[in-house]
């Protein structure tokens, strides 16, 4: 099947072709026609399935008709991390380049001023993390009564990060009559309860990530003693032995990220840290430097665990066993 068979407009199809894509992934094939029909979607989909384009492409076409009013966005996308929010915004820029849609990104760690200016001009697409969205709402800079489409992305990660009360509060500000697209990699009871309360007669779509059984990925276990300095020594030994082009190194705690990154730099490795306590400008700069090859080893918490698109990544190291298996 090709994208042309999904019912998308010529403008969106041209942008997709410019990006080099011809055939939709399974979730795109199943979701796009349903979203265009106005159906609510309940999607079980992990990183690597093409989920983001499954809602951005049809949203661009739906929002092509109409005009945004000041402080009243026409659609809202909630996502747990700043990096995911930025990546969704990038998708709208790529696929919406032949449509004149206004977009705003509300994330923490950045000044309120420029964000408020965009809201004052009116936006068709509002992409936000829950905390910053509530901050704007409480300051009176935002009305959510004109939202026609709500997307909740990575709902189980929202649960892990404690955002569910904020999400429920935000949804209470929205019109009852709307289209809701709900995505989660897993469906623990609390996430299932949320989906039941937010969705009306949804189309259920479940896809397995294309990376789950990739034969090109090799897995290795490196036994080591539990003391942190011995784990760091083992990591350095492996990094020297392996032909590492670039690597993500995951730790469970922010303080461990800083310790491991400092240790690697002290031993001559081109390393940097990435975690939620860093200023957003520093996080963005660090991630871009890693993507550009200026940093070889990126030591991170799970803020980089989902949805971060890095081409040609040669190695991933779990310095700690992740708390959640899907991570």
Phi, psi and omega in degrees: 000146177250166178298329182299333182280356185269354177093014179282157181288163179298325181295315179293318179299322179294319179294321178296317179296320178300327180281353175093016181254139179241322187241133180287153173284167181306317181290325176294318180299321182277323188275318189304310179299324180291320178295318178298331178280352179091011181284148166289147182237134170244104187247128172257103187209137181256174175304139178098000182261354182083025185299318186301315179292338180293337174251331181292319183299306180292330178298321179301316180293318181297319184277354180298332176265130178109174184217139181281146175255160183304131176063012182233082181298150181268343176212156182222129176242118178258132182217150190285330186237156180296322181296318178294320178300315180296323180290323175296318178300321178298321177299317179296324179293319181291311187272345181256018187290341177260007175241145182264070178258136177270139185225146174226146180242114180252102180226155179289168177082003179232160183295145177290325188310299181299326178294318180293324179298318178294318179297322180296328180282341182097131181230143175277324183235122177245119180248127189210153164270149189303315184299312182292325178298315179295322177303313180295319181298316182291336176278357179081014182268009189207135171239138184247017185281353181250011181288121180264331182230128175244130174242126172248112186253142179055054185299322180292328174291324174303318179297313181301324186269003176080021184270354188302316176302321178296317180298315180297322179294317180298315181297331179293341178275349187271160174298146178293323180269108181199172173257130183239130178244118190239121183235139178206143178284329178225165182231071172295164186308319182294322178291322177297319179299317179300312182298321179297325183277335185267334192253149176241116178044058186284154168276120181270130181230125178234126178227149175269142180294140180296342182272355189293328180235029183299122182287345181278353180259126179254142182245137179223147175247130180245099179297139178208162176288157191283341181296137188301319183293330178286324175296318180295321178296317178298317179301313181297321180297319179293318180299324179287327184280327183275155173271086185267117173280312175201153186212141167264133179238113186262132171239157182276336185237147182300318183294327178291325176303312180297318181297313182294317180297316179296320180297315180296317180296323179296331180263016171090010179270142180279086189235158176211161181256152176215116177202174190290345180276352180281151174299147183300322180299320179291321178297314180297315181298318180295315181296319179294321179295323178293315180297326182279351179091005179284340175239133182268323185238116179253111180268122191218157165274188184287006171300335179258012187280340182224138167076002179272118187266107179237116183283134173073035178285124186270328185218147169230129178244127171266093178299324172244150172291127183297151177295324183244130187301322183294339177294000000 
